[in-house]
Amino acid sequence: MEKDDRTPDALDKADLREAYERGRSDERSRRKRHPVLMTVTFLLAAVGLVLLAMAAVNGSFMRGGNVVDQQLNVAADRAAPAVNEAASNAGQSLREAGQSAKSRAEKVG
């Protein structure tokens, strides 16, 4: 039988550390988090913080909400023409690509 050169105190600390690491890895494997869910949670928390800050700056949730609504309306008004133009450009590009493919097919055939 081999004699253990470590002191009982060192042995206890090593065993305790090993048990602690095993418990951490077990808990980590039980609590798998989905990255999309965590991202959505983080974004919702950020929006909540912004709304709280707006309420604090404007003195009430009602006035803070009005400021947020006005800013969203301005953003929507500015974004609508850009989105419509992008959609129009995409449609035109698809028509041109279709015509180009059709003319190539006629040259081959």
N, C-alpha and C positions, 0 to 999 in steps of 0.2 A: 504494500500500500504506500502510495506516494504522500509525502508531507507537503501541505500547501504553505509556501513561504510568505504569503500575504497575511497581514494582521486581520483579525475578525472585523475591525472597524473598516478597513479598506475593502474587504470582501462585501460587507453590507452596503457600502457606498456604490460599489460596482454593480451589485445585484439591483439596488434601487434605481440606478441610472438605466440599466438595461430594461427593467420593468417600465420605467417612465417612457423610454423611447418606444417600446412595444405598444404601450397604451396610446401614445400620440399617433403612431401609424395606424392603429386600429380605428381610432376616432376619425382620422383623416379619410380613411377608406369608406367609412360609414356616411360621411357628410360630403358626398360629391356635389359640387355646385355646377350648374349649367351656365356657360359663359354668356349666352344670350339673356337669360333671366337676370344674371348679375348686372349686365349692362343696362337693361331696362330699369332695374331697381335703382341703379346709380343715377340714371338720367331723370327718373321721377323725383329722386331726392334732390337733385340739383334744381329742378323746376320748382320744387317746394321751397327751397332756400331762396331762390330769386323772388318768388311771390311774397315770402316773409319779409325780405329786404325791401321790396317795393311798398309793402304795407307800412313798414317802419319809417321809411323815408317820407311817405305821403301822409302819415298820421292815422290812416285807417285802412282796413282791407277793402272797403268800398272805393275809396279814391285810388288806392294802389291797383285794384282790378280795372278801374276805368283807364288808367295809364297803360296798363298791359293791353287792354282791348284796343285802344287807339293805336298803339305800336303794331299790333298784329294786323289791324286794318290797313295801315300804311304799307306794311310789308306785303300783304296780299295784293293790294292795288299795284304795287311796283312789280310783283312777280308775275301777275297774270299776263301782261303783254310779252314778257320774255318767254314764258312757257308756250304761249300761242305761236310765237315766232319760231321757237325751236321745233314745235310739232310740224309747222308748215315746211320748214327747211328739211326735216326728216322725210316728210311725204314727198317732197320734190326730189330728194336724193334717191329715194326708192324708185320713183318713176324713171329717173335717168338711168339707174342701174338696170332696171327691167328692159328699157329700150336698148341699152348697150348689149345686154345678153341676147336679146332677140335679134339684133343686127349681126352679132357674131354667129349665132346659130344659122341665120340665113346664108351667110358667106360660106360656112362649112358645108351646108346641105345643098 
